[in-house]
Amino acid sequence: MMHMTFYWSKQVTLLVDSWRTSSWTGYVLTLLACLIASAFYQYLENLRLRIKISSAGKQSSSAQIEAPLLQKRLAGGKWSVARLAGALLFGVNSAIGYLLMLAIMSFNGGVFVAVVLGLTVGCFLFRTADEDLTLVVDNPCACA
């Protein structure tokens, strides 16, 4: 039976029927996996933003200042390596984010705490204030 409220138990089914825990060892390993996946989510987001910032830095060269109408052609257009890498990282990061959301929807309190703690640790280790400012200015969507 699926829980519809938060519960605290070592017995949890996470994402698929075959990922069930019944012992404390399995439960702790599951929580550790959730924590690591959450921190990895933040790492990938940081990597994606670094690629985006570095490709934006390449676009603001002095040649483009002298010839602003050629800016799109010099930047590599739609099919630049940086843009494709950013799109790929966005897709992988989105998939991990949705899996983390589904893990939290197991309504197990330990899983919730592990995911939030992992996101916090990942943010502390991998994200910096400058990149968050760039993200806020660059993205008008409130959900990103």
N, C-alpha and C positions, 0 to 999 in steps of 0.2 A: 504494500500500500504506500502511496506517495504522501508525504507529509505536506501540509499546507501552512504550517507554522514552524518557527524555529524550534529545533529540538537539540538536545545535547546527548549524543550517544556514540559509541564506537562502531555501531552498525550503520553503515551508509552505503548507498548505491550511487556511484558517481559516473555520469555520462553514458555508460553502457551497462547492460545487465551483468556482464562478466566481471565488472569492476565493483565487487562487493567486499566490504571489510567485516570481519567478525571478531578479530583479535585486536589487541592494543597495538601490536607490532604493525599489522596491516594498516590500521587507522593512522598511526603516526607517520608511516611511509606515504600514505595518501596525502596527509596534510603537508608533508615536506614537498611532495610533487606539486601540490597547488601553490605553495610558497615560491618554489623555483620557477614554475611557469609564469607566475605573476611578475617576478623580478625580470625574467627573460622578456616579457611583454614590454616592460619599460626600457630595457636595453635596445630592443628592436626599434622602438619609437624614437629613442635618442639617435640611433644609427640613421634612421630615415630622415630625421631633421638635419643631421650633419650633412648628409648627401644633398639635401635640398638647399641648405645654406651655402655649401661649397659650390654648387652649380650656379647659385645666384651670384656668388662672388666672382665667378668666371665671366658672367654676363656683364658685369659693370666695369669693363676695362676701358682704357682711354680711347681705344678705337671706336667704341660704341658711343662715347660722348661726342666724338668728332662727327660720326655719321649715325645719328639715332634711328634713321629709317631702316638701316641694315641690321638692327639689333636682333630681330627674330632669326634672320638667316645665319648670323654668326653664333647664335646660342645653340644651334644644333637642331632646332625645330622639334616636331612631335616625337621623333624617333631617336633622341639622344640617349646615350648609355645611362646617364644620371637619371633621366626621367623614367626610363624603363626599370632601373634598379629601384627607384623610389616607389613606382607602382607595384612592383613585386613585393617589396617590403611592406607596403600598405596592405596588400592582400593577405600576406602571412600574418601580419599583426592584427588585422581585423578577424581572421579566423581564430587566432589565439584569444582575442578579446571575447568573442562570442562563446568559445568553449569555457572560458572563465565564468562568464555570466551564467551559462547552463550549470556549471558546477555549483555556483552559489544557489541556484534554484533547487538544489537538493534539500535546501532549508536546514542543513546541518550547521550548527553554530561554530563548530571547529573549522569546517571548510570555509565559512564566511570570514572568520578571523584570520585564517591562513592566507586567503587571497588578499584581503585588505593589508595585512602585514607585509606580504610579498610585494604588493604595489608600492607601499610606503618605503620599504628597503630599496627597491629598484629605483624609485624616484630619487632617493637620497644618494644612491651610488652612481647613477648614470645620467641624471638630468641636471641641468644648470638653469639658473634664473634667466640668462640671456636667451636661451632657446625657447623657454616658455613665453617670453615676451614676443619673440618673432612669431611664434605659433598664434598667439592671441591677435596680433596685428594682421597677420597674413590670412587668417581663416575667420570669415565673418560668421560661420556657423557656431552656434552656442554649444552644440553637442560634441564637438571635436576637442 
